[in-house]
């Protein structure tokens, strides 16, 4: 009998106690797939800017490290699904990668906190009591303040990469 992998065997191949749901697009499975897609998107955008990408063996708050050989630039990156500031990232020289208004951004966490202070976000209950604040729907002012940290559109990066591929 041939062994089947869980993704090919269907729901019965998964342990009943396994918290990952077998149906793609649901539960933890969807969240993990979304994180991989987001990471690969940001990695592609960073590669287009001349960075190489390194994945830490252990996630101690850094999802990946960007290094650009030509100027020695190093960026420790935490990937988020939205604009987010968090006290646990203070004074760690972290950059936050996040989608906002249809684009991806890579911004120093300290600059995001300064923006949050200017907007009064560090006076909110969320920041004061829990030490974090995120914006699922950022204002026009926030989008404008982050503009210099915006990546070029992923479609442009993908098109340029496709144009560089030699014909088969």
C-alpha positions as CSV (number, residue, x, y, z in Angstrom):
1,X,0.0,0.0,0.0
2,X,1.3,3.5,-0.9
3,X,1.5,6.1,1.9
4,X,-0.3,9.3,1.2
5,X,0.6,12.7,2.5
6,X,-2.1,14.5,4.5
7,X,-2.7,17.1,1.7
8,X,-3.4,14.4,-0.8
9,X,-5.3,12.0,1.4
10,X,-8.0,14.4,2.5
11,X,-9.5,14.9,6.0
12,X,-9.3,11.3,7.1
13,X,-5.5,11.3,6.9
14,X,-5.3,13.9,9.7
15,X,-5.3,13.1,13.3
16,X,-8.7,13.9,14.9
17,X,-6.7,15.8,17.6
18,X,-4.7,17.8,15.1
19,X,-5.8,21.5,15.5
20,X,-5.0,22.2,11.8
21,X,-8.1,21.9,9.8
22,X,-7.8,19.7,6.6
23,X,-9.7,22.1,4.3
24,X,-7.5,24.8,2.7
25,X,-8.8,28.3,3.5
26,X,-9.9,27.5,7.0
27,X,-8.6,27.8,10.5
28,X,-4.9,27.7,11.3
29,X,-4.1,26.3,7.9
30,X,-5.3,29.5,6.2
31,X,-3.4,31.7,8.7
32,X,-0.1,29.8,8.1
33,X,-0.6,29.8,4.3
34,X,-1.3,33.6,4.4
35,X,1.9,34.1,6.4
36,X,4.0,32.2,3.9
37,X,2.5,34.1,1.0
38,X,3.1,37.5,2.7
39,X,6.7,36.5,3.6
40,X,7.4,35.5,0.0
41,X,5.9,38.7,-1.3
42,X,8.1,40.8,1.0
43,X,11.1,38.7,0.2
44,X,10.5,39.2,-3.5
45,X,10.2,43.0,-3.0
46,X,13.4,43.1,-1.0
47,X,15.3,41.0,-3.5
48,X,14.3,43.6,-6.2
49,X,16.0,46.2,-4.0
50,X,19.3,44.3,-3.9
51,X,18.8,42.6,-0.5
52,X,19.6,39.0,0.3
53,X,17.3,37.3,2.8
54,X,18.3,35.1,5.7
55,X,15.8,33.1,7.8
56,X,16.7,32.7,11.5
57,X,16.6,29.2,12.8
58,X,14.7,30.4,15.9
59,X,12.0,33.1,15.8
60,X,12.9,35.3,18.7
61,X,11.0,38.2,17.2
62,X,12.8,38.5,13.9
63,X,11.1,36.8,11.0
64,X,13.9,37.3,8.6
65,X,17.0,39.4,8.1
66,X,17.7,41.5,5.0
67,X,21.3,42.2,4.0
68,X,22.5,44.3,1.0
69,X,26.1,43.6,0.1
70,X,26.8,46.8,-1.8
71,X,26.3,49.1,1.1
72,X,26.2,46.7,4.1
73,X,22.6,47.6,5.0
74,X,21.1,45.1,7.5
75,X,17.4,45.1,8.4
76,X,15.9,42.8,11.0
77,X,12.3,42.3,9.9
78,X,9.1,41.4,11.7
79,X,6.2,40.6,9.3
80,X,2.8,41.9,10.2
81,X,-0.6,41.7,8.6
82,X,-1.3,45.4,9.3
83,X,0.3,48.6,10.6
84,X,1.4,47.6,14.1
85,X,3.4,49.0,17.0
86,X,4.3,46.9,20.0
87,X,6.4,47.7,23.2
88,X,8.2,44.4,22.8
89,X,9.8,45.7,19.7
90,X,11.1,48.9,21.2
91,X,14.9,49.5,21.1
92,X,15.5,46.4,19.0
93,X,16.3,48.0,15.7
94,X,13.5,46.2,14.0
95,X,11.8,47.0,10.7
96,X,8.1,46.1,10.4
97,X,6.9,44.8,7.0
98,X,3.1,45.3,6.6
99,X,0.5,45.7,3.9
100,X,-1.5,48.9,3.8
101,X,-3.9,50.4,1.2
102,X,-3.0,47.8,-1.4
103,X,0.8,48.2,-1.1
104,X,3.6,46.7,1.1
105,X,5.8,48.9,3.4
106,X,9.0,48.3,5.3
107,X,9.4,50.8,8.1
108,X,11.5,51.1,11.2
109,X,9.4,50.3,14.2
110,X,10.8,53.4,16.1
111,X,9.5,55.6,13.3
112,X,6.2,53.9,13.5
113,X,6.0,54.5,17.2
114,X,7.0,58.2,16.7
115,X,4.1,58.4,14.2
116,X,1.8,56.8,16.7
117,X,2.8,59.3,19.3
118,X,2.1,62.2,16.9
119,X,-1.3,60.7,16.2
120,X,-2.1,60.1,19.9
121,X,-2.1,56.3,19.6
122,X,0.3,55.8,22.6
123,X,-2.4,57.4,24.7
124,X,-5.0,54.7,23.9
125,X,-6.1,51.9,26.2
126,X,-4.7,49.4,23.8
127,X,-1.2,50.9,24.0
128,X,-1.3,51.8,27.7
129,X,-2.7,48.5,29.0
130,X,-1.6,45.9,26.4
131,X,1.5,47.6,25.0
132,X,0.4,47.3,21.4
133,X,-1.7,49.1,18.8
134,X,-2.6,48.1,15.2
135,X,-4.5,49.8,12.4
136,X,-6.7,47.6,10.3
137,X,-7.9,50.7,8.4
138,X,-5.2,53.4,8.4
139,X,-6.1,57.1,7.8
140,X,-5.0,59.0,4.8
141,X,-2.5,60.8,7.0
142,X,-0.9,57.6,8.2
143,X,-0.7,56.3,4.6
144,X,1.0,59.6,3.5
145,X,3.4,59.6,6.5
146,X,4.5,56.1,5.5
147,X,4.9,56.8,1.8
148,X,8.7,56.9,1.8
149,X,8.8,53.3,3.1
150,X,6.5,51.9,0.4
151,X,7.8,49.1,-1.8
152,X,7.2,49.3,-5.5
153,X,4.2,47.2,-6.5
154,X,4.7,43.5,-6.5
155,X,3.3,43.3,-10.0
156,X,6.1,45.5,-11.3
157,X,8.7,43.3,-9.6
158,X,7.2,40.1,-11.0
159,X,7.0,41.6,-14.5
160,X,10.6,42.8,-14.4
161,X,11.7,39.3,-13.1
162,X,9.7,37.6,-15.9
163,X,11.3,39.9,-18.5
164,X,14.8,38.9,-17.3
165,X,14.2,35.2,-17.8
166,X,16.0,33.9,-20.9
167,X,13.7,32.2,-23.4
168,X,13.5,28.4,-23.1
